[in-house]
Amino acid sequence: MMKDYAILARKIRRDIVTMLNRANGSFGGAAMSCADLITVLFHGCMRFDIENPDDPARDMFILSKGHASSALYAGLASAGLIDRGELETYGMNDTKMIIHPKRGTYPCIDASTGALGHGICQAVGSALAARILKCDANVFVLMGDGECNEGSVWENAAFASKQKLNNLTAIVDRNGLQGCGRDAEVLNYGDMGEKFRAFGFNTIDIDGHDYEAIENALKTAASRSTDKPTAIIAKTIKGRGISYMEDKLEWHYKSPNDEQLKIALEELAL
Ligand SMILES: Cc1ncc(C[n+]2csc(CCOP(=O)(O)OP(=O)(O)O)c2C)c(N)n1
């Protein structure tokens, strides 16, 4: 039976908006966009043991769009990998819960990210290492669609397919917005699935807010039924779940004030 992802995701979204309000933090749109993907990854797909998170055989997740770290931290707390109380330290002075995640600060943060275009390099290296070490781990990397403008994404996509890294899943958060405009205005990649197929990937197009579709896509990718890596192109809405944030460019950088937090928590009532 499917888990109650909707409730889990709602709690994650409530934590995100609360963290951003407290820290006067940015990137709420980016975090809300991928909150459902992160919910299903941590609750329905990735293999890890909260008692033994350092097990080298566990699955890996790299949030390449590191600016959406509030979603990652809330997801880790939701999965029991970090104490929920820690979320109160997000973005504060002297915290280790910093805006761009740092490798080793918390369990299952396997890569330092924030410089876009680099998570996939680390994911590809990790997937290759897992294979060399005969380790069963799957490696998942989540990228923004604007991030895919970076040339390093495609260099690594070519290498991953050359190496037949079927333990690698690249997820693209296809919300159509970047930091300074719409993808279509900045550098239009059009059909992202077509691009990844041209680079030798299996691709799966889904609605990135449909829990069943996310779960099926992740499980298909993890089943390694072919010798290719997989790209999941997840059509999403930036700011999803909070009416005033949805598909609004300004919420890339704006921070929710107290009144906006109140409205968000009402909309995300449990
Ligand atoms: C190499 C690099 N260039 C620029 C930035 C600044 N930056 C942070 S977020 C962002 C936009 C990212 O857009 P997208 O990948 O579509 O992710 P979204 O926020 O829409 O989920 C930019 C340009 C960065 N972090 N890294």
The ligand as a MOL file (V3000), in Angstrom:
LIG
                    3D

  0  0  0     0  0            999 V3000
M  V30 BEGIN CTAB
M  V30 COUNTS 26 27 0 0 0
M  V30 BEGIN ATOM
M  V30 1 C 27.4120 27.6860 -11.0040 0
M  V30 2 C 26.3340 28.5390 -10.3880 0
M  V30 3 N 25.9240 29.6400 -11.0470 0
M  V30 4 C 24.9560 30.4260 -10.5070 0
M  V30 5 C 24.4010 30.1220 -9.2960 0
M  V30 6 C 23.3490 31.0390 -8.6630 0
M  V30 7 N 22.0230 30.4030 -8.6810 0 CHG=1
M  V30 8 C 21.4880 29.8640 -7.5620 0
M  V30 9 S 19.9940 29.1910 -7.8250 0
M  V30 10 C 20.0160 29.6320 -9.4560 0
M  V30 11 C 18.8830 29.3030 -10.3630 0
M  V30 12 C 18.6590 27.8370 -10.4580 0
M  V30 13 O 17.5500 27.5090 -11.2780 0
M  V30 14 P 17.1040 26.0320 -11.4580 0
M  V30 15 O 18.2660 25.1530 -11.6830 0
M  V30 16 O 16.0410 26.0140 -12.4960 0
M  V30 17 O 16.5250 25.6090 -10.0360 0
M  V30 18 P 15.1570 26.0240 -9.3170 0
M  V30 19 O 15.5190 27.0800 -8.3170 0
M  V30 20 O 14.2090 26.5630 -10.3540 0
M  V30 21 O 14.6550 24.8070 -8.7100 0
M  V30 22 C 21.2020 30.3050 -9.7680 0
M  V30 23 C 21.5300 30.8230 -11.1020 0
M  V30 24 C 24.8780 28.9590 -8.6380 0
M  V30 25 N 24.3720 28.5760 -7.4500 0
M  V30 26 N 25.8180 28.1810 -9.2110 0
M  V30 END ATOM
M  V30 BEGIN BOND
M  V30 1 1 1 2
M  V30 2 1 2 3
M  V30 3 2 2 26
M  V30 4 2 3 4
M  V30 5 1 4 5
M  V30 6 1 5 6
M  V30 7 2 5 24
M  V30 8 1 6 7
M  V30 9 2 7 8
M  V30 10 1 7 22
M  V30 11 1 8 9
M  V30 12 1 9 10
M  V30 13 1 10 11
M  V30 14 2 10 22
M  V30 15 1 11 12
M  V30 16 1 12 13
M  V30 17 1 13 14
M  V30 18 2 14 15
M  V30 19 1 14 16
M  V30 20 1 14 17
M  V30 21 1 17 18
M  V30 22 2 18 19
M  V30 23 1 18 20
M  V30 24 1 18 21
M  V30 25 1 22 23
M  V30 26 1 24 25
M  V30 27 1 24 26
M  V30 END BOND
M  V30 END CTAB
M  END
